[in-house]
Amino acid sequence: MPDRPIRFLIVDDIAENILALDALLRRDGLEVDHAHSATQALELMLVHDYALALLDVHMPGTDGYELAELMRSTERTRGVPIIFVTAADRDEARRFRGYEAGAVDYIVKPIDPVVLKSKAEVFFRIGRQARDLQRQHDEMQRIAHDRDRAASMLRAHTDNSPLAFVTLDQDLVIRDWSKGAERMFGRAAEDLLERAAADTGWLDEAGAATLAGWLAPGDSAPRHSTEMVLGHAERGPIPCEIYGSILAGSRQRTLSLQILDITERKRAEEVRSLLVGELNHRIKNTLANVQAIARQGLRRSADLADFEQGFVGRLQALSRAHSILSDSTWASAPLDQLIDDQIRVGTLDADRLRRSGPPVELTPDTMLRMALTLHELATNAVKYGALSVPGGMVHLDWVGQGRGIVLTWRETGGPAVIPPGHGGFGSDLIAAVAGGEDGAVVADWRPEGVVWTIRLTEGVTPLDGAAPSAPDGPDPAAGPDAVLRGQSVLVVEDEPLVALDIQAELELAGAGRVRIVRSVDAALSALAEDRFDLALLDGNLKGQPVDAVALGLRRGAVPFCFVSGYGREHLPQGFDDAPLIQKPFPPASLSQTLAQLLHPPSPRAAE
């Protein structure tokens, strides 16, 4: 408290004496209090701290000696210096009693001003020094309190942090080991403190050499970071990321380490690397399959129209199988789901299919092969077999055999079967993709209907539960070319080749004006300038979301569908009523979806 004044106390029963002393003592920085009796003096001393008390010896009631004795008997006033003021003759008895009562000096009346001021100056300076020392003491206490509070907060943060905090001295002896370090490495602080880190099994020789290099006198870098392996009590070596700070003390440097366990990150990096490798493998395999299908189709097709129909259908089968596997994060997927997909796109007719078999899952490779197989079987049945006439049926059954299944495709009610003179591409494709092993695929060309037997010896996992019922097939849209005739269509697509393909299909389906835009701004401008009967909206335009375009179409009451390689979860939210055509798509599904947008089924028909 730098502004607190130094206080003196004058105790005298005669007011004139007090005023005289006050006048002699008065100076800047000094506050002089007056008391006319011992009682009043004691009351003041309970309130204020005094650097000096001047006591009149002879006072009525309690005299100066008795007041001094009372002051010395009380803790608060025991240290107050006392100077007696007396008009009596000085004798040894009085002087002895005064010193015995605690006085430090005597002043005899009449008072010599010079003597009084010199004596008072001594106690004024002592009081000022005591005040300054008290202020310094208070400041040191505050600093110590703030230091202890900061240290406590730092310790709480280090103990609760997911990081481990470790302090090493110049010789790599462990000086501090946080609670986080105990949790991270499964080692208690009392087992490690004051021990060389390299002798504990926590730090190996290579790590010790790295940290010693950080502490080397010639190294001026204040901070370091690296990755190294440190020892866990139970798990053994674990990968860690370490950040080191050099703290230079008066005698030696210390190293403060902040350590992060990166086991999960390393595992994730390994998984990511594995997934990238697997993705590259799958992409190249898929492209190789597409290349093989294209080459064989070109070689065995009668003309380009025949090639286009077969190639696009097979490509669609692969694409839908990929979608099923993507929904299951490329884990196994149910065989029933693959069959349901064939029904959903119209390759199979749910009313003309009878299936039976235990629920099983297929691995990704097996799923892709079976997708092509079922597509070929269904396509052949529609062209030549049981599904080419109104009354034909397909029976699809499978039973478990060892670690696999035996699947039977049996056609009934179709035209009389004549065994082919030579195997076509479709038959060869079924035999190749379904198994590839001798005897894995067998075709029995019975007159009443062909029977295919396919043995899958691997890639099959049995499941518990009943097979799901097949959903209804899509409602046929009669004459989509007639429905789309003359309609104006907005195509929002950033891939030029895909946009060109969509435009060609729309024009073949009878659409009128087709406008293509390739960005969000261009789409919004087109909606502001023109009126469209239909719209096809890509799910993403060069990385930019299409929410604004979808909202503009809804506000303009323009029926639209999404055309995207993304699943529904990656499309704008709140537009679940807009159909989704996934790329790549068959031309029939495009025209059929647009026809349903223009003429949605009535509620009664939907029932």
C-alpha positions as CSV (number, residue, x, y, z in Angstrom):
1,M,0.0,0.0,0.0
2,P,2.3,2.8,-1.2
3,D,0.0,5.7,-0.2
4,R,-0.5,4.7,3.4
5,P,0.9,7.4,5.7
6,I,3.3,6.8,8.5
7,R,1.5,7.3,11.8
8,F,2.6,8.7,15.2
9,L,0.5,8.7,18.4
10,I,0.7,11.5,21.0
11,V,-0.8,10.6,24.4
12,D,-1.2,13.5,26.9
13,D,-4.0,14.7,29.1
14,I,-3.2,18.3,28.4
15,A,-4.4,19.5,25.0
16,E,-1.8,22.3,24.7
17,N,1.0,19.8,25.1
18,I,-0.5,17.7,22.3
19,L,-0.8,20.7,20.0
20,A,2.8,21.7,20.7
21,L,4.2,18.3,19.9
22,D,2.0,18.0,16.8
23,A,3.3,21.3,15.5
24,L,6.9,20.1,15.9
25,L,6.3,16.7,14.3
26,R,4.1,17.6,11.4
27,R,5.6,16.8,7.9
28,D,4.6,15.3,4.6
29,G,3.8,11.6,4.7
30,L,3.2,11.7,8.5
31,E,-0.2,11.4,10.2
32,V,-0.3,12.3,13.9
33,D,-3.1,11.0,16.0
34,H,-4.1,12.4,19.5
35,A,-5.2,10.6,22.6
36,H,-6.1,12.4,25.9
37,S,-6.1,9.2,28.0
38,A,-4.8,5.7,28.1
39,T,-8.2,4.3,27.2
40,Q,-8.5,6.5,24.1
41,A,-4.9,5.5,23.1
42,L,-5.6,1.8,23.3
43,E,-8.7,2.2,21.2
44,L,-6.7,4.0,18.5
45,M,-4.0,1.4,18.6
46,L,-6.7,-1.3,17.8
47,V,-7.5,0.6,14.6
48,H,-4.1,1.9,13.3
49,D,-0.5,0.7,13.2
50,Y,1.9,3.3,14.7
51,A,5.6,3.8,14.0
52,L,6.0,5.7,17.3
53,A,4.1,6.5,20.4
54,L,4.9,9.5,22.6
55,L,3.5,9.0,26.1
56,D,3.1,11.6,28.8
57,V,4.3,10.0,32.0
58,H,2.0,11.7,34.4
59,M,-1.7,11.3,33.5
60,P,-4.7,11.0,35.7
61,G,-5.9,7.4,36.0
62,T,-3.6,5.2,34.0
63,D,-0.2,6.9,33.7
64,G,2.3,6.5,30.9
65,Y,4.2,3.7,32.6
66,E,1.0,1.6,33.1
67,L,-0.1,2.3,29.5
68,A,3.3,1.1,28.2
69,E,3.0,-2.1,30.2
70,L,-0.5,-2.6,28.8
71,M,0.9,-2.1,25.2
72,R,3.7,-4.6,25.8
73,S,1.2,-7.2,27.1
74,T,-0.8,-7.1,23.8
75,E,0.4,-8.8,20.6
76,R,-0.8,-6.0,18.3
77,T,0.9,-3.2,20.2
78,R,4.0,-5.0,21.6
79,G,6.3,-3.8,18.8
80,V,5.3,-0.1,18.8
81,P,8.4,2.1,19.9
82,I,7.7,4.3,23.0
83,I,9.3,7.6,23.9
84,F,8.2,9.0,27.3
85,V,7.6,12.7,27.6
86,T,8.0,14.0,31.1
87,A,8.6,17.3,33.0
88,A,9.8,15.6,36.2
89,D,13.4,15.5,37.2
90,R,15.3,12.6,35.7
91,D,16.5,10.1,38.2
92,E,17.7,6.5,37.9
93,A,14.6,5.0,39.4
94,R,12.2,6.7,36.9
95,R,14.5,6.0,34.0
96,F,14.8,2.3,35.0
97,R,11.0,2.0,35.3
98,G,10.5,3.6,31.9
99,Y,12.9,1.2,30.2
100,E,11.5,-1.7,32.1
101,A,8.0,-0.7,30.7
102,G,9.3,-0.8,27.2
103,A,10.5,2.7,26.4
104,V,13.2,3.3,23.9
105,D,14.0,6.9,25.0
106,Y,13.0,9.9,27.2
107,I,12.2,13.5,26.2
108,V,12.3,16.0,29.0
109,K,10.2,19.1,29.1
110,P,10.8,21.8,28.1
111,I,11.3,20.0,24.7
112,D,14.2,20.8,22.5
113,P,12.7,20.9,19.0
114,V,16.0,19.8,17.4
115,V,16.2,16.8,19.6
116,L,12.6,15.9,19.1
117,K,12.8,16.2,15.3
118,S,15.9,14.1,15.1
119,K,14.5,11.3,17.2
120,A,11.2,11.4,15.3
121,E,13.1,11.3,12.0
122,V,14.7,8.1,13.0
123,F,11.4,6.4,13.7
124,F,9.7,8.0,10.7
125,R,12.4,6.4,8.5
126,I,12.1,3.1,10.3
127,G,8.3,3.2,9.9
128,R,8.7,4.0,6.2
129,Q,11.1,1.1,5.8
130,A,8.7,-1.1,7.6
131,R,5.9,0.0,5.4
132,D,7.9,-0.6,2.3
133,L,9.0,-4.0,3.6
134,Q,5.4,-4.9,4.3
135,R,4.4,-3.8,0.8
136,Q,7.1,-5.9,-0.7
137,H,6.1,-8.8,1.5
138,D,2.5,-8.4,0.4
139,E,3.6,-8.2,-3.2
140,M,5.8,-11.3,-2.8
141,Q,2.8,-13.2,-1.3
142,R,0.6,-12.1,-4.2
143,I,3.2,-13.3,-6.7
144,A,3.7,-16.5,-4.8
145,H,-0.1,-17.0,-4.7
146,D,-0.3,-16.3,-8.5
147,R,2.6,-18.6,-9.1
148,D,1.1,-21.4,-7.0
149,R,-2.2,-20.9,-8.8
150,A,-0.6,-21.0,-12.2
151,A,1.4,-24.1,-11.3
152,S,-1.7,-25.7,-10.0
153,M,-3.6,-24.9,-13.2
154,L,-0.7,-26.1,-15.3
155,R,-0.5,-29.3,-13.3
156,A,-4.3,-29.8,-13.7
157,H,-4.0,-29.2,-17.5
158,T,-1.1,-31.6,-17.9
159,D,-2.7,-34.2,-15.7
160,N,-6.0,-34.1,-17.6
161,S,-4.5,-33.6,-21.1
162,P,-4.6,-36.4,-23.7
163,L,-0.9,-35.6,-24.1
164,A,1.8,-37.0,-21.9
165,F,4.2,-34.4,-20.3
166,V,7.7,-35.6,-19.4
167,T,10.7,-33.5,-18.2
168,L,14.2,-34.8,-18.6
169,D,17.4,-33.2,-17.3
170,Q,20.7,-32.9,-19.1
171,D,21.6,-36.6,-18.4
172,L,18.1,-37.8,-19.6
173,V,17.0,-38.5,-16.0
174,I,13.2,-38.3,-15.6
175,R,12.4,-35.3,-13.4
176,D,8.6,-35.1,-14.0
177,W,6.0,-37.6,-15.2
178,S,2.4,-36.4,-15.6
179,K,-0.8,-38.3,-15.0
180,G,-1.3,-38.2,-18.8
181,A,2.1,-40.0,-19.1
182,E,0.9,-42.6,-16.6
183,R,-2.2,-43.2,-18.6
184,M,-0.5,-43.2,-22.0
185,F,2.3,-45.6,-21.1
186,G,0.8,-47.6,-18.1
187,R,3.8,-46.6,-15.9
188,A,3.5,-44.9,-12.5
189,A,5.5,-41.8,-11.7
190,E,7.0,-43.2,-8.6
191,D,8.6,-46.0,-10.6
192,L,10.3,-43.7,-13.0
193,L,11.2,-40.4,-11.3
194,E,14.9,-39.8,-10.7
195,R,15.8,-42.7,-13.1
196,A,17.6,-42.6,-16.4
197,A,15.0,-42.8,-19.1
198,A,17.1,-45.3,-21.1
199,D,17.2,-47.7,-18.1
200,T,13.4,-47.9,-17.6
201,G,12.4,-49.7,-20.9
202,W,10.5,-46.5,-21.9
203,L,13.2,-45.0,-24.1
204,D,15.4,-47.1,-26.4
205,E,19.0,-46.3,-27.5
206,A,18.0,-44.6,-30.7
207,G,15.5,-42.4,-29.0
208,A,18.0,-41.5,-26.2
209,A,20.5,-40.5,-28.9
210,T,17.9,-38.2,-30.5
211,L,16.9,-36.5,-27.3
212,A,20.6,-36.1,-26.2
213,G,21.2,-34.4,-29.5
214,W,18.5,-31.9,-28.7
215,L,20.1,-31.2,-25.4
216,A,23.6,-30.8,-26.8
217,P,25.2,-27.4,-26.0
218,G,25.8,-26.6,-29.6
219,D,22.1,-27.0,-30.5
220,S,20.5,-23.6,-30.4
221,A,17.0,-24.6,-31.6
222,P,14.5,-24.0,-28.8
223,R,11.9,-26.5,-30.1
224,H,12.1,-29.9,-31.7
225,S,9.7,-32.5,-33.0
226,T,10.0,-36.0,-34.3
227,E,8.3,-39.4,-34.3
228,M,9.7,-42.3,-32.3
229,V,8.7,-45.5,-30.6
230,L,8.3,-45.5,-26.8
231,G,7.7,-48.4,-24.5
232,H,4.3,-49.1,-23.0
233,A,4.2,-51.3,-19.9
234,E,1.8,-53.8,-21.4
235,R,1.5,-53.1,-25.1
236,G,5.2,-52.9,-25.8
237,P,6.6,-50.3,-28.3
238,I,4.0,-47.7,-29.4
239,P,4.5,-45.0,-32.1
240,C,4.5,-41.5,-30.7
241,E,4.8,-37.9,-31.9
242,I,7.1,-35.9,-29.7
243,Y,7.5,-32.1,-29.3
244,G,10.5,-31.0,-27.3
245,S,11.1,-27.6,-25.7
246,I,14.6,-26.7,-24.3
247,L,14.6,-24.9,-21.0
248,A,17.9,-23.2,-20.2
249,G,18.5,-23.0,-16.4
250,S,21.3,-21.5,-14.4
251,R,23.2,-24.7,-14.2
252,Q,22.0,-27.0,-17.0
253,R,19.4,-27.4,-19.7
254,T,16.3,-29.4,-19.3
255,L,14.0,-30.9,-21.9
256,S,10.2,-30.7,-21.7
257,L,8.5,-33.2,-23.8
258,Q,4.9,-33.2,-25.0
259,I,4.0,-36.7,-26.3
260,L,1.0,-37.8,-28.4
261,D,0.2,-41.5,-28.9
262,I,-0.3,-41.9,-32.7
263,T,-1.1,-45.6,-32.7
264,E,-4.6,-45.0,-34.1
265,R,-3.3,-42.6,-36.7
266,K,-0.7,-45.1,-37.9
267,R,-3.3,-47.7,-38.0
268,A,-5.6,-45.4,-40.0
269,E,-2.8,-44.6,-42.4
270,E,-2.1,-48.3,-42.9
271,V,-5.8,-48.9,-43.5
272,R,-6.0,-45.9,-45.9
273,S,-3.0,-47.2,-47.8
274,L,-4.6,-50.6,-48.0
275,L,-7.9,-49.1,-49.1
276,V,-6.2,-47.0,-51.8
277,G,-4.4,-50.1,-53.0
278,E,-7.6,-52.1,-53.0
279,L,-9.5,-49.3,-54.7
280,N,-6.8,-49.1,-57.5
281,H,-7.1,-52.9,-57.8
282,R,-10.9,-52.8,-58.0
283,I,-10.9,-50.0,-60.5
284,K,-8.4,-51.6,-62.7
285,N,-10.2,-54.9,-62.5
286,T,-13.5,-53.2,-63.3
287,L,-11.9,-51.4,-66.3
288,A,-10.4,-54.7,-67.4
289,N,-13.8,-56.4,-67.2
290,V,-15.4,-53.6,-69.1
291,Q,-12.7,-53.8,-71.7
292,A,-13.2,-57.6,-72.0
293,I,-17.0,-57.2,-72.3
294,A,-16.5,-54.5,-75.0
295,R,-14.0,-56.6,-77.0
296,Q,-16.0,-59.8,-76.9
297,G,-19.2,-58.0,-77.6
298,L,-17.7,-56.3,-80.6
299,R,-16.4,-59.6,-81.9
300,R,-19.6,-61.5,-81.5
301,S,-22.3,-58.9,-82.1
302,A,-24.2,-58.9,-85.4
303,D,-24.2,-55.1,-85.7
304,L,-23.6,-52.0,-83.7
305,A,-27.2,-51.8,-82.4
306,D,-26.9,-55.4,-81.1
307,F,-23.5,-54.5,-79.5
308,E,-24.9,-51.3,-77.9
309,Q,-27.9,-53.1,-76.4
310,G,-25.8,-55.9,-74.9
311,F,-22.9,-53.7,-73.8
312,V,-25.1,-51.1,-72.1
313,G,-27.1,-53.7,-70.3
314,R,-24.0,-55.5,-69.0
315,L,-22.5,-52.2,-67.9
316,Q,-25.7,-51.3,-66.1
317,A,-25.6,-54.7,-64.3
318,L,-22.0,-53.9,-63.1
319,S,-23.0,-50.4,-62.1
320,R,-25.9,-51.5,-60.0
321,A,-23.9,-54.2,-58.3
322,H,-21.3,-51.5,-57.4
323,S,-24.1,-49.3,-55.9
324,I,-25.2,-52.2,-53.7
325,L,-21.6,-52.8,-52.5
326,S,-21.1,-49.1,-51.9
327,D,-24.1,-49.1,-49.6
328,S,-22.5,-51.8,-47.6
329,T,-19.1,-50.1,-47.7
330,W,-17.8,-52.8,-49.9
331,A,-18.4,-55.5,-47.5
332,S,-20.6,-58.6,-48.3
333,A,-24.1,-57.9,-49.6
334,P,-27.2,-60.2,-49.7
335,L,-27.9,-62.3,-52.8
336,D,-31.6,-61.3,-52.3
337,Q,-30.7,-57.7,-52.7
338,L,-29.1,-58.4,-56.0
339,I,-32.2,-60.2,-57.2
340,D,-34.4,-57.4,-56.0
341,D,-32.3,-54.9,-58.0
342,Q,-32.9,-56.9,-61.2
343,I,-36.6,-56.7,-60.5
344,R,-36.5,-53.0,-59.7
345,V,-34.9,-52.1,-63.0
346,G,-37.3,-54.4,-64.9
347,T,-34.8,-57.0,-66.0
348,L,-36.8,-59.6,-64.1
349,D,-40.6,-59.6,-63.6
350,A,-41.5,-60.1,-59.9
351,D,-44.9,-61.8,-61.0
352,R,-43.1,-64.3,-63.2
353,L,-40.2,-65.1,-60.8
354,R,-40.3,-67.8,-58.1
355,R,-37.3,-67.9,-55.8
356,S,-36.3,-70.0,-52.9
357,G,-33.2,-70.4,-50.9
358,P,-31.6,-69.6,-47.5
359,P,-30.4,-66.0,-46.9
360,V,-26.7,-65.7,-47.9
361,E,-24.3,-62.9,-48.5
362,L,-21.8,-62.6,-51.3
363,T,-18.4,-61.1,-51.2
364,P,-17.7,-58.1,-53.5
365,D,-16.0,-60.2,-56.3
366,T,-18.7,-62.8,-56.2
367,M,-21.4,-60.2,-56.2
368,L,-20.1,-58.5,-59.3
369,R,-19.8,-61.9,-61.1
370,M,-23.4,-62.9,-60.1
371,A,-24.7,-59.5,-61.2
372,L,-23.4,-60.2,-64.8
373,T,-24.6,-63.8,-64.6
374,L,-28.2,-62.9,-63.5
375,H,-28.3,-60.1,-66.2
376,E,-27.3,-62.6,-68.9
377,L,-29.8,-65.2,-67.7
378,A,-32.6,-62.7,-67.5
379,T,-31.8,-61.1,-70.9
380,N,-31.6,-64.5,-72.6
381,A,-35.0,-65.5,-71.0
382,V,-36.6,-62.3,-72.3
383,K,-35.2,-62.7,-75.8
384,Y,-35.5,-66.4,-76.4
385,G,-36.8,-68.3,-73.3
386,A,-39.6,-68.4,-70.8
387,L,-40.0,-64.6,-70.4
388,S,-40.4,-64.1,-74.2
389,V,-44.0,-65.4,-74.0
390,P,-46.8,-64.3,-71.6
391,G,-47.1,-67.5,-69.6
392,G,-43.5,-68.3,-69.0
393,M,-42.0,-68.5,-65.5
394,V,-38.5,-68.5,-64.0
395,H,-37.7,-70.5,-60.9
396,L,-34.5,-69.4,-59.1
397,D,-33.5,-71.7,-56.3
398,W,-30.3,-72.2,-54.3
399,V,-29.2,-74.5,-51.5
400,G,-26.1,-74.6,-49.4
401,Q,-23.3,-77.0,-50.3
402,G,-20.2,-77.0,-48.1
403,R,-18.9,-73.4,-47.9
404,G,-20.8,-72.4,-51.0
405,I,-24.2,-72.7,-52.7
406,V,-25.6,-74.4,-55.7
407,L,-27.9,-72.1,-57.6
408,T,-30.5,-73.3,-60.2
409,W,-32.1,-71.2,-62.8
410,R,-35.0,-73.1,-64.4
411,E,-37.4,-71.8,-67.0
412,T,-40.9,-73.2,-67.7
413,G,-43.8,-72.3,-69.9
414,G,-41.7,-70.8,-72.7
415,P,-41.2,-71.9,-76.3
416,A,-39.7,-75.3,-77.0
417,V,-36.0,-75.2,-76.4
418,I,-33.6,-76.2,-79.2
419,P,-30.0,-76.6,-78.0
420,P,-27.8,-74.0,-79.6
421,G,-25.4,-75.2,-82.2
422,H,-22.6,-73.2,-80.6
423,G,-22.2,-71.2,-77.5
424,G,-22.9,-67.5,-77.8
425,F,-21.2,-64.7,-76.0
426,G,-23.9,-64.6,-73.3
427,S,-23.5,-68.3,-72.5
428,D,-19.7,-68.0,-72.5
429,L,-20.0,-65.0,-70.2
430,I,-22.2,-66.9,-67.8
431,A,-19.8,-69.8,-67.7
432,A,-16.8,-67.4,-67.2
433,V,-18.0,-65.0,-64.6
434,A,-20.1,-67.4,-62.5
435,G,-17.3,-69.8,-61.7
436,G,-14.6,-70.3,-64.3
437,E,-13.9,-73.8,-63.1
438,D,-14.8,-77.0,-65.0
439,G,-18.2,-78.2,-64.0
440,A,-19.0,-75.0,-62.0
441,V,-21.7,-74.0,-64.6
442,V,-23.8,-76.5,-66.4
443,A,-26.6,-75.7,-68.9
444,D,-29.3,-78.4,-69.5
445,W,-31.2,-77.6,-72.7
446,R,-34.5,-79.4,-71.9
447,P,-37.3,-79.0,-74.4
448,E,-39.7,-77.6,-71.8
449,G,-37.1,-75.0,-70.6
450,V,-33.4,-74.5,-70.1
451,V,-31.9,-75.3,-66.6
452,W,-28.7,-73.6,-65.5
453,T,-26.8,-75.0,-62.5
454,I,-24.2,-72.8,-61.0
455,R,-21.9,-73.8,-58.2
456,L,-20.3,-71.1,-56.1
457,T,-17.6,-72.7,-53.9
458,E,-16.3,-69.5,-52.3
459,G,-17.4,-66.0,-51.5
460,V,-20.6,-67.0,-49.8
461,T,-21.6,-66.5,-46.2
462,P,-24.9,-68.0,-44.7
463,L,-27.2,-65.6,-42.8
464,D,-29.9,-66.0,-40.3
465,G,-33.4,-64.9,-41.1
466,A,-35.9,-65.2,-43.9
467,A,-35.3,-63.9,-47.4
468,P,-37.1,-60.6,-48.1
469,S,-40.0,-60.5,-50.4
470,A,-39.4,-59.2,-53.8
471,P,-40.7,-55.7,-54.4
472,D,-43.1,-54.9,-57.2
473,G,-41.5,-54.0,-60.5
474,P,-41.8,-50.5,-61.9
475,D,-45.0,-49.5,-63.5
476,P,-44.5,-49.6,-67.3
477,A,-44.8,-46.2,-68.9
478,A,-46.6,-46.6,-72.1
479,G,-44.9,-44.9,-75.0
480,P,-42.4,-42.5,-73.3
481,D,-41.5,-41.1,-76.7
482,A,-45.1,-39.9,-77.1
483,V,-45.2,-38.5,-73.6
484,L,-42.0,-36.5,-74.0
485,R,-42.8,-35.3,-77.5
486,G,-42.5,-31.5,-77.7
487,Q,-41.4,-31.1,-74.1
488,S,-38.7,-28.6,-73.3
489,V,-36.0,-30.0,-71.0
490,L,-33.2,-28.4,-69.0
491,V,-30.1,-30.5,-68.6
492,V,-27.7,-29.4,-65.8
493,E,-24.6,-31.5,-66.3
494,D,-20.9,-30.5,-66.2
495,E,-19.6,-33.5,-68.1
496,P,-19.8,-32.7,-71.8
497,L,-19.9,-36.3,-73.0
498,V,-22.6,-37.3,-70.5
499,A,-24.6,-34.2,-71.4
500,L,-24.3,-35.1,-75.1
501,D,-25.5,-38.6,-74.4
502,I,-28.5,-37.4,-72.4
503,Q,-29.4,-34.9,-75.1
504,A,-29.3,-37.7,-77.7
505,E,-31.5,-40.0,-75.6
506,L,-34.0,-37.2,-75.0
507,E,-34.3,-36.4,-78.6
508,L,-34.7,-40.1,-79.5
509,A,-37.5,-40.2,-76.9
510,G,-39.3,-37.4,-78.7
511,A,-38.3,-34.4,-76.5
512,G,-38.5,-31.0,-78.1
513,R,-36.0,-28.3,-77.1
514,V,-33.1,-29.5,-74.9
515,R,-30.9,-26.8,-73.2
516,I,-27.6,-27.8,-71.6
517,V,-25.9,-25.8,-68.9
518,R,-22.8,-26.7,-67.0
519,S,-22.7,-24.5,-63.9
520,V,-24.9,-23.4,-61.0
521,D,-24.9,-19.8,-62.2
522,A,-25.8,-20.8,-65.8
523,A,-28.6,-23.0,-64.4
524,L,-30.1,-20.2,-62.3
525,S,-29.8,-17.8,-65.3
526,A,-31.6,-20.3,-67.5
527,L,-34.5,-20.7,-65.0
528,A,-34.8,-16.9,-64.8
529,E,-34.9,-16.5,-68.6
530,D,-36.9,-19.4,-69.8
531,R,-39.7,-21.9,-68.9
532,F,-39.0,-25.7,-68.9
533,D,-41.3,-28.7,-68.7
534,L,-38.7,-30.9,-67.2
535,A,-35.2,-30.8,-65.8
536,L,-32.3,-33.2,-65.2
537,L,-30.0,-32.1,-62.4
538,D,-26.5,-33.4,-61.8
539,G,-25.7,-33.9,-58.1
540,N,-22.5,-31.9,-58.1
541,L,-21.1,-29.4,-60.6
542,K,-17.3,-29.2,-60.5
543,G,-17.3,-29.6,-56.8
544,Q,-20.1,-27.0,-56.2
545,P,-23.3,-28.2,-54.5
546,V,-26.5,-27.8,-56.5
547,D,-28.9,-26.9,-53.6
548,A,-29.7,-23.5,-55.1
549,V,-30.6,-25.0,-58.5
550,A,-32.9,-27.6,-56.9
551,L,-34.6,-24.9,-54.9
552,G,-35.0,-22.8,-58.0
553,L,-36.6,-25.7,-59.8
554,R,-39.0,-26.3,-56.9
555,R,-40.0,-22.7,-56.7
556,G,-40.6,-22.7,-60.5
557,A,-42.7,-25.8,-60.2
558,V,-40.4,-27.6,-62.7
559,P,-40.5,-31.4,-62.3
560,F,-37.0,-32.7,-62.1
561,C,-34.8,-35.7,-61.2
562,F,-31.2,-36.0,-60.1
563,V,-28.8,-37.7,-62.5
564,S,-25.7,-38.5,-60.4
565,G,-23.0,-41.0,-59.5
566,Y,-23.7,-40.1,-55.8
567,G,-26.1,-41.9,-53.5
568,R,-29.1,-40.1,-52.1
569,E,-27.2,-39.2,-48.9
570,H,-24.8,-36.9,-50.9
571,L,-27.6,-35.0,-52.7
572,P,-29.3,-31.8,-51.5
573,Q,-31.4,-32.5,-48.4
574,G,-35.2,-31.9,-48.5
575,F,-35.7,-33.2,-52.1
576,D,-36.3,-36.9,-51.4
577,D,-39.4,-36.7,-53.7
578,A,-37.1,-36.0,-56.7
579,P,-36.2,-39.3,-58.4
580,L,-32.6,-40.4,-58.7
581,I,-31.1,-41.9,-61.8
582,Q,-27.6,-43.2,-61.0
583,K,-24.9,-43.0,-63.6
584,P,-24.3,-44.8,-65.8
585,F,-28.0,-45.3,-66.7
586,P,-29.9,-47.3,-69.3
587,P,-31.8,-45.1,-71.8
588,A,-35.1,-46.8,-70.9
589,S,-34.8,-45.8,-67.3
590,L,-34.2,-42.1,-68.3
591,S,-37.2,-41.8,-70.6
592,Q,-39.4,-43.8,-68.2
593,T,-38.5,-41.6,-65.2
594,L,-39.2,-38.4,-67.1
595,A,-42.5,-39.8,-68.3
596,Q,-43.5,-40.5,-64.7
597,L,-42.4,-37.0,-63.7
598,L,-44.8,-35.5,-66.3
599,H,-47.7,-37.9,-65.4
600,P,-47.2,-39.2,-61.9
601,P,-49.5,-42.2,-61.0
602,S,-52.7,-41.3,-59.2
603,P,-53.1,-42.2,-55.5
604,R,-55.6,-44.9,-56.4
605,A,-53.3,-46.4,-59.0
606,A,-50.5,-46.3,-56.5
607,E,-52.6,-48.3,-54.1
